[in-house]
Amino acid sequence: MQFIRYVVAAVMIFLCVPLPLMAAEGGEYIAIRKEGSGKIVIALNKLDAPVKEESRLAQSLDTIIHDGLDFTGLFTMISPPLNVKNTSGLNFGALDSVGAAVYAGGVVTNTSGTISLDMEVYDIAGAKLLLKKTYNGKPPQLRTIGYAFCADLVELLTGKKSIFGSKIVFVSNKTGFKEIYECDFDGHELRQLTNSHSISLTPALSPDGKYLAYTDFSSGRPALYIRDLSAGIISTINKSGISIDPGWRNSREVATTLSFEGDQEIYLIKVDGAISRRLTFSKGIDLSPSFSPDGSKMAYVSDQNGLPQIFIEDLQSGQVNRLTFSGRYNTQPSWSPAGDKIAYTTWESGGEINIFAIGIDGSGLKQLTANSGENESPSWSPDGRMIVFTSNRQGSKKMYIMQSTGENQRSLLPSDGEQMQPSWSLFCQ
């Protein structure tokens, strides 16, 4: 029933920290793509440390890089053979014999408090160097250093941006109030963003990571807040009624549901809180806007035909088409970064709440969760390979991640309190 109230009453629904690294690079980037459904087999060698004092740093970076690459689901990591190096250099024949497609190894040094990670990546079949690069930073930045290499490796081997450097914002009640938090893509570096001692909901980061939009109840009614994260300035909409459930069209425009004209319709808002234009003109409740990557189309939820379903509007022509027809309640649409699919939440006829994905033309409907409690609020990773969502499969609501195919579902963030309404940032650095 709580889910129904969210949908019908319309009261419920991305930030990267800079990577302050100095990078020195040599060689060249050669983008290669692993074909087929199999993972990339990488022989990941232990990092060398010239002096004993640097071995601890090397061990820490080994773990960071291994865990980061494992998190992506793209790699099968193996240890290189004992004879990985010979008098001629890298033993490509030995690496090929153990099934490695790629080899990566490097050296860690500490010079006057500056950590340097010198990495080399080789294509085994072609027996050629793909990447030679140095990553520098201070001791507290080990995760940043290791993940900077992981980001380069993923982009090198897939031709696509990675998740490294991205953030997830979400709602938690760990303090007794519903406040907004952020964490790294892998659940590390948890940080509280709001301290309203009230109810803060539906967080969404602008594509450039500069603004956080969310619904706040501090004034006694749900109101849209747009916070400039660097300046700390908060803008609101100077209109009566409710303003809820934001979704960014681009880095300067966010859509939200307003009721000042009577009906609950979706409007486009500038970052200073000024209304740019009205987007929907249907009877009933319209909410949960999610835009195509180019901003030309908007998916949203409307109960204009009775029960909530997902519609797509062409913002230039104004043409609206219904997307979903199965499921009693279809809500919380999330447009994929590739632009070809929309993930959403369905309250099925049997009473289960699950996440589905569908092509923007209505084809290819695929159920992603099943027989695992209530699963809600899907949000795509920046590379489109994963989805973060909320589930109560182990009791209270917590954040989980899965591959975009629904595979490899696992818990993201062990923390006190419930975790709700995650939104994965598109901004990475």
N, C-alpha and C positions, 0 to 999 in steps of 0.2 A: 504494500500500500504506500510505503514511502516512495517507491519508484514512481507510482502513478501520480502522486502529488507533485513530484519533481517535473514530470512531463506536462501535466495539464495546467498546473499553477505557474509553471515557468520560473521557478525560483532557483533551480540548480544549474554546470558543464564540466617563451622558449628563451637563456641568458648564459652566455659564456663568459668566463673570466678571461682576461687576456693571457696569452702565453708569453711571458716576458723573457724570451730566449734570444740568444745571439746565435744565428746559424751560419756556419761556414760550409759551403758545399763545393764539391768537385764532381767530375764525371757528368753524366747526363741522365735525365729521367726518361725511361722507356716504358710507356704505358702498355701493359699486356693484360689480357683478359682471360681468365680461366673459363673455358667452355664446359658445358654440361652441368649436371647437378651436384657433382662431387666437390669435396673440399679441396683446397690447395694444400698439398703436402709440403711442409716447410721443415727443413733441418735447422733447428734453432740452437746454435752453439752457445755454451756458457761464455759470458763476457770475461775477457782477460783483464787483469789488474797488475800493472808493472811492479807495484810495491805492496807490501802486506797491509798497510793502512787503508788502501783503496779496495781491498777485497770485500769488505762489508758493503761498500757502495755498489760494487759489481753484483753481489748477491741480491741486494734490494732491487736493483734495476732488472736483473734476470726475472725476478718474480713479477714485477710490474709489467714488463713487456709480455711475458708468457700469459699472465692473467688478462691483459688487455686484448691480445690477439684471440685468446680463447673465448672471450666475451662476445666477439663479433660473430662467431659461428661460421667463419669463412675458412678456418684453417684446421688441418690435422698436423699437430706438432710432433716431431720425432727428434730423438737425439742423433747427432751425426755419428758415423762410424769412427772407430778409434784411429783409423788411418785417413781421417778427413783431410789432412795436409801431408804433403810429401816435399821432397827437395825442389820440385817444380812449382809449388804453391798449393792451390786447392785441388784435391783429388776428385775430379768430376766423375770418374768411373765408379769410385767407391760410393759416392753420393747417389748416383743413378741406380746402383745395385740395391740400395735400401729403399728405393721408391721416391726419393725426394725430387720435387720439381723446382724448389727454390732453396737456397742456403742463405742464412743470415748470421753474422757474427760481428764482434766488435771489441773495443778496448775502452776502459774507463780510467780516467786520470783526474787528479785533483791538484790544481795549480793555484796556490794562494787563495783557496776558498771557492774557486770556480771549477765546477764539475764539467768535464768534457766526455761526451759519449761519441766515439768514432765508430760509425757503422758501415758495413759493406753488405750488399745483397747481390747474389748471383743467380742467373738463370742456368739451371743444370743442363738442360737439353742443348742449349746454345753455347754453353761454356763461356758466358760473357758476363761482365759486370753490369748490373742494372742501376745500382745506387751506391754512391759513396758520399757520406755526409756527416758533419759534426754537429752535435747538439750541445749547447752550453747552458748552464744555469747554476744556481746556488744550491747548497745541500737541502734546504726545505722544498726545493722544486723537483725532487726526483720523479714524482709521478708525472709532472708536466714534461720533463725531459723524455722519459720513457714513452709517454703517450704521443709526443710529437713525432717520434720515430714510427710508432704504430700507425699514425695518421698518414704519414708519407708512404708507408709500405702498402696500406690498403688502397690508397689512390693509385699507386704505381701498378699494382697487380689487377685492379678491377676497372680503373678509369673513372671511378666515381668517388665523390666526397665520402668521408668517414663520419663516424659518430663521435670521435675523439674531440674533446673541447666543448661538446654540447652539454646543455643543462636540462633538467626536468623540474618544472614547478608543479606544486600540488598543494592540496589542503590537508591539514592534520589537526586533530584535536588533542594533541599530547599535553598541552598546557591547561586543558579544560575549556578552551575557546577554539573555535575554528579559525585558524590562522594559515597564512600562505608560507610555504617553505620552498627551498630549492635544493637540489643535490646534483652532483655530477651524473653523467649518463649511467654510471655503474653503481650508483647509490652512495658514493663517497662524498665527503665535504658537505655535510648537511648544514643548512643555514636558514634561520627564520627571517622572512622578509617583512611580515606585518606584525604589528603588536597592538591591535585594535581593542582587545579584550571584548570582542563582540563576535560577529560572524563575517568571515571573508571567504568568498567562494569563486569558482570559475576563473582561475588565473590563466592568462595567455600572454606570451611574450611576443613583441613585434619581431618581424623577420631579421632586423638588424641588431636585436638584443638590447636596444636602448630604452624601451618602454615596457612596463608591465600593466596590463589592463585586468581588472578584476571587479567582482561585485562585493560591495561592502554595506553592512547593515548598521553602522555606527550611528547614523542619523535617525534610525527608527524605521526606515524603509530601504528596500534594496536600491542601491545607487552605483552607477559605474564610476570607478576611479581609474585614472590613467596616470601612472607614476613615471616620471623621468628618473631612471635609476641612477644616473650620474649626478644630477642636480638635486634630486630629492623632491622636486616640485610635483604636486598632485593636481590634476585637472579633473573637473566634474562637469556634468551636463546641467545647465540651468533650465530644467524643465520639470514640471510637476509629474507625479506618478512614478512608476518604477523605471529603472534602467538596468538591465541585466544581461548576462550571458554573452561576453564579447568574443569576436573572432576577427583576426587581422586580415585585411585585404592586401596591404603592403605596409611598409614601415611608417607611413604617415596617416593611414586611414584604418579605423577599426569599426566593425559593424556590431550593433547591439540592439536588443529589443527595448523599445520605449512604449509607454502607454499614455502619453500626454494628450494624444488626439482621441482617446477613448479605447480603441482597439489596440491590441499588443502586436505591433508591427516592427520590422527590422529597418534600422536607419544606419547610414554611413556617417561616422563621426571623425572629425579631425583630432589630432593629438592634443589640441588646446581645448577640446570639449565642444567645439562648434559643430552644429549639424551640417553635413555636406549635402545629403539627399536621402529621400525615403526609397527603400528598395522593394518592399512588399506591399501589396494592396489586396490582401485576401481577408475574408471573414474568419474570425477565430484567432487563435494564438499562433504566432510565428516566432521562432527562436532558434538558437544554436547555429549561427552562420559559420560556414567553413568554405574557404575559397579555393578555386583551382590555382595552380602555381602561377599562372600569368594574370590572375585577378579578374579574368573576363567572365567567370561563372561563379555562382554561389550555391552551395548545397545548404539546406536548412530544414527544420522540422515545422510542420503545420498540421493542425487538426481540422483544416477546412472541409475535409470529407468525413469527419466524424472522429475516428481515432488517429493519433499522431502518426504521420508517415513522412518520408524524406522526399523533398522536391529539389529540382535543380532549376535555377533561373539564369538565363543569359542576360547579363547586365546591360548590354548594348541594345538588344531588341526588346527586352522585357518578357520574352517568351518563357513560360514556366512549364516544366514537365515533371510528372510524378515518377520517382525512381523506384520506390519499394512497394511491393504488393503483398508479400508474404509476411507473416508475423503480426501479432495484435498491436503492439506498440513498437515503432521504429524511431529511435532517437539518437542524439549525440553523434552526428556525422563527422568524420574526419577525412579530409581529402588527402590522398597520398602525394608525396613530393614528385613522383613521376607523372602525376596527373591522370592516371588511368583507372584508379580504383578509389572507392570510398569505404572506409570501415565504419561500422555503426553498432549500436546496441539494440537488441531485440528482446521484447518480452513475449515469449512464445506462448502458444495456446495451452501448452501443458503446464505453464506457470514458471518455467525456467527463464532466466535472464542470461543471454549469451551475446557474444560478439560475432558479427558476420562481416564479410567483405564482398563488394559487388562492383562490377565494371560500371563506368559512368554512363554506359548505354543500357544498363540493366541486365547485362549478360554476366555469366561466370559467377553466380552467387555461390559463396563458399562459407561454411560455418567454421569458425576458428576455435571456439571453446565449447565444451559440452560436459555434462555430468560433473560439474565442479563448482556448485554454488551459484552465486550471483556475480556476473562478470559485466563490467560497465566501463564507460569513459575511455575508449581506445584513442591513442594518439601515436602517429607514425614517427619513427626516427628520421633524422635528416637525410639518410641515404635510402630510406624506404624499405630496408631489410628487416626491421623489427617494429614491434608495436608495444607500447607500455599501456597498461590498463589496471583497473582495480578489481579485486576479487575477494570474496569472503570465504573462500574454499577451506580455510583453516580456522574459521571462526569470525574474527573481526576483519574489517576491510583493510587490505594491504595492497601495495603496488606489486605488480608482476610484469615481466616482459616475456615476449615470445617472438619467434621468427614470423615474418609476415604471412607465412603459410599455416601458422597455428602450431608449429612444432616447437619443441624445447621450451615449454612454459616453466618459468621458475620465479621465485621470490626475488625482489630487487633490493628492498631496504628494510633490514631488521631495526625497528625503532618503536618506542612507546607510542600508544595512541593509534587511532585509525588513520589511514591514508586514502584520500579521495581525489577525484577529478584531476589526474595528471595531464600535463601538457608538455610535450617534448619540443624543445626549441629547434628552430631551423638554423639558428645562428651558431657558427663554430669558428673558433680562431685558434 
